[in-house]
Amino acid sequence: MRFLLSSGRRTQQGLTIIELMITLLLSSFLLLGILQLFINSNETDRANSSMARLQENGRIALDMLKQDFRRTGYQGCATPTTVSRANSSRVFPLDAMGVQNAELNEGAGTASDSLVMRHATPTRMRATSIGATQVTFISGGNISFVAGNRYEFILTNCDEVAIFTGVASARVDNGDPITQAAFPNQYTITNLQGANNGAPPSLYGIPTGDGSQFLQVVENAYAIANDATNNNRPTLFKNGAAMIADVDNFQVLYGVDNAGQTSWFNAANLTDPLRLQVSRLQISLVVSSPEEIAGDANTQAFAIANIGGDTQLAAIGDRRLRRVFNTIVDVRNRP
């Protein structure tokens, strides 16, 4: 009898241990499943967040480029067809869009392009004295020039345009009580020069005050380079400063209207007569996430704004998320 009771207790105790082990095993499987679900959910959230940031960065990048490119060729109140006076340092509207193979460069194959664009900036500046060798002007409080530096300007009476460079003086106070509040700064531009650093264009017939506009010429250069401050990642630079990070490819096509149809050219085929007729730009940016998020290496190629046999950018075999952004920009200030 004692033996039977003892055996029954051992059997019950053994079953209890087995049940406990099974419970622990099932609990472990359940915890592993929950942990895997959490990991997958976390990776999905990271991927979704990265894609959202990527899309927002691309949209902002295109908006910034479109804003700049639409200003190309702006020369104040003068019409886009107004050609700069003889001996001007630039000949707008032609030179508002850079020189072929010098300032407009076509990347070999699918390599990124680069370009230089120019326009007058609508700043608060007013010429008060115009002479053959110097120009004195007043400006708003948020506009400043470094004494001794050379700048490029447009002076126009809305019918004619003269573009020239000159050396800025040190700032002095505008002593005119009538205009001082709106234009507190006064500068004198000397050592005027025109084409090829030669004599400036004639400024005769361009009045001062409300009868003319005095504007600074802004030059913007865009190119892809590696950014040392961002892990040497490819970045779109504007005038040597990082503009848009993680841009793997930048392409530009130039549109010329032909009987209501747009013909597209790359920079290598953009002769001077065609350059003068460009009225649209087609832009593509391949933008990547700053981190490697995807589970596998990329195999996707992207359609880019190029012509011939180089319209597909081959897959870049890392695990970053990528998207291509395309847009067409109307260049308004063109003939």
Summary of the structure (lengths in Angstrom):
residues: 335
radius of gyration: 32.1
end to end distance: 114.5
largest distance: 130.7
contacts: 1011
relative contact order: 0.16
helix: 27%
strand: 37%
